Amino acid sequence: MKNGTNRRDFLQMALATVATTGFFPWGDWAGVMGSTSAHAGEVSTLAVAKNGLPEEMVRAAIGKLGGMEAFVSRGDVVVVKPNIGWDRKPEQAANTHPEVVKTVVAMCLNAGAKQVRVMDRTCNDPRRCYRRSGIQEAVLSLDNPDATIEYMDDRKFVDVPLKNPEGSLKSWTFHRDLLEADKVINVPIAKHHNATRLTMGLKNIMGILGGNRGNIHHSLDLNIAELNAAFKFHLVVLDAVRVLTANGPQGGRLRDVREENTIVAGVDPVAVDSYGATLFGLSATDIPHVMHAARLGLGESDLNKLNISLMDLG
């Protein structure tokens, strides 16, 4: 790929290639999208902040990774992808904490982003999810026209072939706005899930997918890993301020919520989720889709091999 080609330029060329030849240029796609292992031959780094206010913990964790400036360049169009899937209040811990989302957006703007767009493909009615989650109000409270919260347009889902799929899925539709963005930041919540045991960063990719997502639930764990091989987020900021310990992913009962007061940040999605599992008394080996992702070379699941920065802000 020629120097200077960005994700948006490449997407236009790639989609034209698919339309005319049926072939997706995976070698070039890997360079632009980062769909190969992010840490081949490197020691992965995680930053974990505990026992502070949500804003303090987000800033501390990202700061330990070099600050948002290490990920967002001046003039970038950034998409921030939280979990806003459910018609639930913040205290029910079904969606990403609104203050976590607000802080990530503010840090992107301060790093020089041209535009920061917050979006998710919800499970319940998007208008109710955006409002009741508190995320819409949090983003709008920044009072900055460069920060927007938007519904996903169903007409913008684009078919992307999966690379060397082992499961039944050969391709799936991804939202064009994320494919075209300069940077995409994954801001999931850590919680119980009735089909995958836990849902964190890797599972949060479901919110950028179109079509009937129920069909993905056949070989769900393997499909989650293969979908993450097709699209790589530039940064993962895992919200474990409050965690849902049972009856996920939707929850609803406050007795299922535990205050963990933790933020985990990193560029390795497998490492982030592997650490997140420990907050539930589990390990990566207990979460099949995390282990599938590690096997596909998407990151490191062995916490003993990671350089982890722990910060107690209490």
Beta strands, then each sheet from edge to edge (+ up, - down):
strand 1: 45-50
strand 2: 77-82
strand 3: 115-118
strand 4: 147-149
strand 5: 157-161
strand 6: 171-175
strand 7: 183-187
strand 8: 189-193
strand 9: 197-199
strand 10: 235-244
strand 11: 257-266
strand 12: 307-312
sheet 1: 4+ 3+ 2+ 7+ 10+ 11- 1+ 12+
sheet 2: 4+ 3+ 2+ 7+ 10+ 8+ 9-
sheet 3: 5+ 6-
end
